[in-house]
Structure formats: C-alpha cells, structure tokens
Amino acid sequence: MANKSMKHKLNIAGAWYCTDPDDDNGEGCIACNVCYTGAPEFFKEDEDGNAYVWKQPVTAADIELCQEQLEACPVASIGKDG
C-alpha cells in the first residue's frame, strides 16, 4: 500500500498519488514506467523517471484505467485516498 506521508511533490492535488522514490518503507517509485506508459493522460515522469499524478481521473473509465496501473505497480507506489 502506498505511503500517504511520502507523496511525490509533483502530484496534482486529489485522491490519486504516487509516492516519492525516497520512501524508506520500500514503497517508493522505482521508475519502472508501468503507469506513465499505461495511462499517460494521468501519470507523468519527473526528470529522474519517477512517476507522479498530473491529472486526476474523473470518469468511471478513467478511474478504471488508473486502478489498473495501481494494481500493476510492482512496488505499490500508487495510492488513492477514498
């Protein structure tokens, strides 16, 4: 489960987020590119290749796509509040 206290600083405000790569609990982004290649309209990469949420999903289809990325993340660094 993504660490809420270690959110990436570039995440846009909202329920969905990615964690910072420096998360000591081992849930930080490892720049695997799963989310930002699978759902580039919602996830972007920073200058180091680490993911962040740049657009929050709104429609059911958008949420489903983001949920797929959450489930595919190999280190559980994608989270959602609510």
VOMITI-800135 format. One record per atom (N, C-alpha, C, O, CB): x, y, z; residue number from 1. Coordinates in Angstrom, 2 decimals. Glycine has a CB too. Example, Ala and Ser with C-alpha at 12.3 -4.5 7.8 and 13.67 -1.06 7.14 Angstrom:
BEGIN
- u:v:w:i
- 13.19:-5.69:7.80:1
- 12.30:-4.50:7.80:1
- 13.20:-3.30:7.80:1
- 14.24:-3.32:8.46:1
- 11.31:-4.47:9.05:1
- 12.85:-2.25:7.08:2
- 13.67:-1.06:7.14:2
- 12.90:0.03:7.87:2
- 13.41:1.14:8.04:2
- 14.08:-0.60:5.72:2
//
This chain:
BEGIN
- u:v:w:i
- 0.84:-1.18:0.00:1
- 0.00:0.00:0.00:1
- 0.89:1.25:0.00:1
- 1.86:1.32:0.75:1
- -0.96:0.00:1.23:1
- 0.56:2.21:-0.83:2
- 1.34:3.43:-0.96:2
- 1.35:4.23:0.35:2
- 0.33:4.32:1.04:2
- 0.80:4.29:-2.10:2
- 2.48:4.79:0.66:3
- 2.67:5.55:1.89:3
- 2.16:6.98:1.70:3
- 2.78:7.77:0.98:3
- 4.17:5.54:2.30:3
- 1.06:7.31:2.33:4
- 0.44:8.64:2.20:4
- 1.36:9.77:2.66:4
- 1.24:10.90:2.19:4
- -0.85:8.70:2.99:4
- 2.25:9.47:3.57:5
- 3.12:10.53:4.09:5
- 4.34:10.77:3.21:5
- 5.16:11.64:3.53:5
- 3.56:10.17:5.49:5
- 4.49:10.02:2.13:6
- 5.64:10.17:1.24:6
- 5.21:10.45:-0.20:6
- 5.80:9.89:-1.13:6
- 6.51:8.90:1.29:6
- 4.21:11.28:-0.40:7
- 3.73:11.60:-1.73:7
- 4.76:12.39:-2.52:7
- 5.46:13.24:-1.98:7
- 2.43:12.38:-1.65:7
- 4.85:12.10:-3.80:8
- 5.76:12.83:-4.70:8
- 5.34:14.29:-4.73:8
- 4.14:14.58:-4.79:8
- 5.75:12.22:-6.14:8
- 6.29:15.20:-4.69:9
- 5.99:16.63:-4.61:9
- 5.29:17.18:-5.85:9
- 4.68:18.24:-5.79:9
- 7.26:17.40:-4.39:9
- 5.36:16.48:-6.99:10
- 4.74:16.97:-8.21:10
- 3.31:16.47:-8.43:10
- 2.65:16.87:-9.39:10
- 5.58:16.57:-9.38:10
- 2.81:15.59:-7.55:11
- 1.43:15.15:-7.69:11
- 0.48:16.34:-7.68:11
- 0.65:17.27:-6.89:11
- 1.06:14.16:-6.56:11
- -0.51:16.30:-8.55:12
- -1.56:17.29:-8.51:12
- -2.49:16.92:-7.34:12
- -2.64:15.74:-7.02:12
- -2.35:17.37:-9.88:12
- -3.10:17.90:-6.72:13
- -3.99:17.64:-5.59:13
- -5.15:16.75:-6.00:13
- -5.72:16.91:-7.09:13
- -4.51:18.97:-5.01:13
- -5.51:15.83:-5.13:14
- -6.63:14.94:-5.39:14
- -6.41:13.59:-4.73:14
- -5.44:13.38:-4.01:14
- -6.83:14.76:-6.88:14
- -7.32:12.69:-4.99:15
- -7.30:11.38:-4.33:15
- -6.14:10.50:-4.78:15
- -5.59:9.75:-3.97:15
- -8.60:10.67:-4.59:15
- -5.77:10.57:-6.04:16
- -4.73:9.69:-6.58:16
- -3.36:10.32:-6.43:16
- -3.20:11.54:-6.57:16
- -5.00:9.37:-8.05:16
- -2.35:9.49:-6.14:17
- -0.98:9.99:-5.96:17
- 0.03:8.88:-6.20:17
- -0.30:7.69:-6.21:17
- -0.80:10.58:-4.55:17
- 1.27:9.29:-6.40:18
- 2.41:8.37:-6.45:18
- 3.34:8.76:-5.30:18
- 3.37:9.92:-4.89:18
- 3.16:8.43:-7.85:18
- 4.08:7.79:-4.80:19
- 4.98:8.08:-3.70:19
- 6.35:8.52:-4.20:19
- 6.75:8.22:-5.32:19
- 5.12:6.87:-2.80:19
- 7.04:9.23:-3.34:20
- 8.38:9.71:-3.60:20
- 9.35:8.52:-3.65:20
- 9.15:7.55:-2.92:20
- 8.83:10.74:-2.52:20
- 10.37:8.57:-4.50:21
- 11.30:7.44:-4.57:21
- 12.11:7.24:-3.30:21
- 12.70:6.18:-3.11:21
- 12.25:7.65:-5.73:21
- 12.16:8.23:-2.42:22
- 12.95:8.13:-1.20:22
- 12.18:7.53:-0.02:22
- 12.62:7.67:1.12:22
- 13.44:9.49:-0.81:22
- 11.08:6.88:-0.26:23
- 10.28:6.26:0.80:23
- 11.07:5.12:1.44:23
- 11.39:4.13:0.78:23
- 8.93:5.74:0.24:23
- 11.39:5.26:2.71:24
- 12.17:4.25:3.43:24
- 11.42:2.95:3.66:24
- 12.03:1.94:4.02:24
- 12.62:4.80:4.74:24
- 10.11:2.96:3.48:25
- 9.32:1.74:3.67:25
- 9.35:0.82:2.46:25
- 8.73:-0.24:2.47:25
- 7.88:2.10:4.00:25
- 10.07:1.20:1.42:26
- 10.18:0.36:0.23:26
- 9.01:0.48:-0.71:26
- 8.85:-0.37:-1.59:26
- 10.34:-1.05:0.64:26
- 8.18:1.50:-0.55:27
- 7.02:1.68:-1.42:27
- 7.20:2.89:-2.34:27
- 6.23:3.37:-2.92:27
- 5.75:1.84:-0.58:27
- 8.41:3.36:-2.47:28
- 8.69:4.50:-3.33:28
- 8.78:4.07:-4.79:28
- 9.11:2.93:-5.09:28
- 9.96:5.19:-2.91:28
- 8.49:5.01:-5.66:29
- 8.57:4.74:-7.10:29
- 9.98:4.30:-7.48:29
- 10.97:4.85:-7.00:29
- 8.16:6.00:-7.90:29
- 10.06:3.30:-8.34:30
- 11.35:2.80:-8.83:30
- 11.56:3.12:-10.31:30
- 12.46:2.57:-10.94:30
- 11.45:1.29:-8.60:30
- 10.74:3.99:-10.85:31
- 10.84:4.42:-12.26:31
- 10.73:3.25:-13.22:31
- 11.48:3.15:-14.19:31
- 12.17:5.15:-12.49:31
- 9.78:2.37:-12.96:32
- 9.60:1.19:-13.82:32
- 8.86:1.52:-15.11:32
- 8.91:0.74:-16.06:32
- 8.84:0.11:-13.06:32
- 8.18:2.65:-15.17:33
- 7.43:3.21:-16.29:33
- 6.09:2.53:-16.59:33
- 5.49:2.82:-17.62:33
- 8.27:3.14:-17.50:33
- 5.62:1.65:-15.73:34
- 4.34:0.97:-15.96:34
- 3.19:1.97:-16.06:34
- 2.41:1.91:-17.01:34
- 4.07:-0.03:-14.83:34
- 3.07:2.88:-15.10:35
- 1.91:3.76:-15.06:35
- 1.94:4.85:-16.13:35
- 0.93:5.10:-16.78:35
- 1.80:4.41:-13.71:35
- 3.08:5.48:-16.32:36
- 3.09:6.57:-17.29:36
- 3.16:6.10:-18.74:36
- 2.98:6.91:-19.65:36
- 4.25:7.48:-17.02:36
- 3.40:4.84:-18.97:37
- 3.23:4.31:-20.32:37
- 1.84:3.70:-20.49:37
- 1.29:3.71:-21.59:37
- 4.32:3.26:-20.64:37
- 1.27:3.18:-19.40:38
- -0.06:2.57:-19.46:38
- -1.20:3.58:-19.41:38
- -2.27:3.33:-19.95:38
- -0.22:1.62:-18.34:38
- -0.96:4.71:-18.77:39
- -2.00:5.75:-18.65:39
- -1.34:7.13:-18.68:39
- -1.37:7.85:-17.69:39
- -2.84:5.56:-17.33:39
- -0.75:7.49:-19.82:40
- 0.00:8.75:-19.90:40
- -0.86:10.00:-19.75:40
- -0.33:11.09:-19.53:40
- 0.71:8.82:-21.20:40
- -2.16:9.86:-19.86:41
- -3.01:11.03:-19.65:41
- -3.18:11.36:-18.17:41
- -3.73:12.41:-17.84:41
- -4.36:10.80:-20.30:41
- -2.72:10.48:-17.27:42
- -2.84:10.70:-15.83:42
- -1.51:10.68:-15.09:42
- -1.35:11.37:-14.08:42
- -3.74:9.66:-15.24:42
- -0.57:9.91:-15.58:43
- 0.73:9.78:-14.91:43
- 1.83:10.33:-15.81:43
- 1.84:10.11:-17.02:43
- 1.01:8.30:-14.55:43
- 2.76:11.03:-15.20:44
- 3.93:11.57:-15.90:44
- 5.18:11.14:-15.13:44
- 5.10:10.66:-14.00:44
- 3.85:13.12:-16.03:44
- 6.33:11.33:-15.77:45
- 7.59:11.04:-15.11:45
- 8.36:12.34:-14.87:45
- 8.33:13.26:-15.68:45
- 8.43:10.05:-15.94:45
- 9.05:12.39:-13.73:46
- 9.88:13.55:-13.45:46
- 11.23:13.40:-14.15:46
- 11.41:12.45:-14.92:46
- 10.07:13.74:-11.92:46
- 12.15:14.31:-13.91:47
- 13.44:14.29:-14.59:47
- 14.28:13.04:-14.28:47
- 15.22:12.74:-15.01:47
- 14.22:15.51:-14.21:47
- 13.92:12.31:-13.21:48
- 14.63:11.07:-12.86:48
- 13.86:9.82:-13.28:48
- 14.30:8.70:-13.00:48
- 14.88:11.04:-11.37:48
- 12.72:10.00:-13.94:49
- 11.92:8.87:-14.38:49
- 10.91:8.38:-13.37:49
- 10.22:7.39:-13.61:49
- 12.81:7.75:-14.73:49
- 10.80:9.06:-12.23:50
- 9.85:8.65:-11.20:50
- 8.46:9.23:-11.50:50
- 8.34:10.35:-12.00:50
- 10.32:9.12:-9.80:50
- 7.45:8.45:-11.20:51
- 6.08:8.81:-11.56:51
- 5.42:9.76:-10.58:51
- 5.73:9.79:-9.39:51
- 5.26:7.57:-11.68:51
- 4.49:10.54:-11.13:52
- 3.62:11.37:-10.33:52
- 2.29:11.52:-11.08:52
- 2.23:11.31:-12.29:52
- 4.26:12.77:-10.03:52
- 1.24:11.87:-10.36:53
- -0.08:12.06:-10.96:53
- -0.19:13.52:-11.39:53
- -0.06:14.43:-10.57:53
- -1.23:11.67:-9.96:53
- -0.42:13.74:-12.67:54
- -0.53:15.11:-13.17:54
- -1.95:15.48:-13.53:54
- -2.25:16.65:-13.77:54
- 0.37:15.31:-14.37:54
- -2.85:14.48:-13.57:55
- -4.27:14.74:-13.83:55
- -5.07:13.68:-13.06:55
- -4.78:12.49:-13.15:55
- -4.61:14.69:-15.38:55
- -6.05:14.12:-12.32:56
- -6.89:13.20:-11.56:56
- -7.96:12.58:-12.45:56
- -8.56:13.29:-13.26:56
- -7.53:13.91:-10.35:56
- -8.22:11.28:-12.31:57
- -9.28:10.66:-13.10:57
- -10.65:11.11:-12.59:57
- -10.84:11.35:-11.40:57
- -9.17:9.12:-13.05:57
- -11.61:11.21:-13.52:58
- -12.95:11.68:-13.15:58
- -14.01:10.65:-13.54:58
- -14.85:10.27:-12.72:58
- -13.25:13.03:-13.81:58
- -13.96:10.20:-14.78:59
- -14.99:9.27:-15.26:59
- -14.71:7.86:-14.75:59
- -13.61:7.55:-14.30:59
- -15.06:9.28:-16.80:59
- -15.72:7.03:-14.83:60
- -15.55:5.63:-14.43:60
- -14.46:4.94:-15.25:60
- -13.69:4.14:-14.71:60
- -16.88:4.87:-14.58:60
- -14.40:5.23:-16.53:61
- -13.37:4.63:-17.39:61
- -11.98:5.11:-16.98:61
- -11.04:4.33:-16.98:61
- -13.64:4.97:-18.86:61
- -11.85:6.40:-16.65:62
- -10.56:6.94:-16.21:62
- -10.12:6.29:-14.91:62
- -8.96:5.91:-14.75:62
- -10.66:8.47:-16.04:62
- -11.04:6.17:-13.98:63
- -10.75:5.56:-12.68:63
- -10.35:4.10:-12.86:63
- -9.42:3.63:-12.21:63
- -11.96:5.68:-11.74:63
- -11.03:3.40:-13.74:64
- -10.69:2.00:-14.00:64
- -9.27:1.89:-14.57:64
- -8.51:1.00:-14.17:64
- -11.70:1.37:-14.98:64
- -8.91:2.77:-15.48:65
- -7.57:2.76:-16.06:65
- -6.51:3.03:-14.99:65
- -5.48:2.36:-14.96:65
- -7.47:3.79:-17.19:65
- -6.75:3.99:-14.12:66
- -5.81:4.30:-13.05:66
- -5.73:3.15:-12.05:66
- -4.66:2.86:-11.52:66
- -6.20:5.60:-12.34:66
- -6.85:2.52:-11.79:67
- -6.86:1.36:-10.88:67
- -6.01:0.23:-11.46:67
- -5.31:-0.46:-10.71:67
- -8.32:0.87:-10.63:67
- -6.06:0.03:-12.76:68
- -5.22:-0.98:-13.40:68
- -3.75:-0.67:-13.18:68
- -2.95:-1.58:-12.96:68
- -5.53:-1.07:-14.91:68
- -3.38:0.60:-13.25:69
- -1.98:0.98:-13.02:69
- -1.60:0.74:-11.57:69
- -0.50:0.27:-11.28:69
- -1.75:2.46:-13.40:69
- -2.50:1.08:-10.66:70
- -2.26:0.84:-9.23:70
- -1.98:-0.64:-8.99:70
- -1.04:-0.99:-8.27:70
- -3.47:1.30:-8.38:70
- -2.78:-1.50:-9.57:71
- -2.63:-2.94:-9.38:71
- -1.39:-3.50:-10.08:71
- -0.85:-4.52:-9.65:71
- -3.86:-3.66:-9.87:71
- -0.94:-2.85:-11.14:72
- 0.23:-3.32:-11.88:72
- 1.54:-2.82:-11.30:72
- 2.61:-3.35:-11.62:72
- 0.13:-2.90:-13.32:72
- 1.49:-1.81:-10.45:73
- 2.71:-1.22:-9.90:73
- 3.47:-2.27:-9.07:73
- 2.92:-2.81:-8.11:73
- 2.37:0.02:-9.02:73
- 4.73:-2.55:-9.43:74
- 5.46:-3.62:-8.74:74
- 5.88:-3.31:-7.31:74
- 6.23:-4.22:-6.57:74
- 6.68:-3.96:-9.52:74
- 5.84:-2.04:-6.92:75
- 6.24:-1.68:-5.56:75
- 5.14:-0.97:-4.77:75
- 5.41:-0.40:-3.71:75
- 7.46:-0.82:-5.60:75
- 3.93:-0.98:-5.27:76
- 2.78:-0.36:-4.59:76
- 2.99:1.12:-4.30:76
- 2.68:1.60:-3.21:76
- 2.49:-1.10:-3.29:76
- 3.53:1.85:-5.28:77
- 3.78:3.26:-5.05:77
- 2.68:4.17:-5.57:77
- 2.81:5.40:-5.52:77
- 5.08:3.65:-5.69:77
- 1.59:3.59:-6.06:78
- 0.42:4.38:-6.46:78
- -0.64:4.19:-5.40:78
- -0.92:3.07:-4.96:78
- -0.12:3.95:-7.88:78
- -1.22:5.30:-4.98:79
- -2.26:5.22:-3.96:79
- -3.44:6.09:-4.30:79
- -3.39:6.92:-5.20:79
- -1.70:5.62:-2.61:79
- -4.51:5.88:-3.57:80
- -5.69:6.74:-3.69:80
- -6.33:6.86:-2.32:80
- -6.42:5.89:-1.57:80
- -6.71:6.16:-4.73:80
- -6.77:8.05:-2.00:81
- -7.44:8.33:-0.74:81
- -8.94:8.34:-1.03:81
- -9.44:9.20:-1.75:81
- -6.97:9.69:-0.11:81
- -9.62:7.40:-0.46:82
- -11.07:7.38:-0.65:82
- -11.55:6.37:-1.63:82
- -12.75:6.27:-1.87:82
- -11.53:8.68:-1.07:82
//
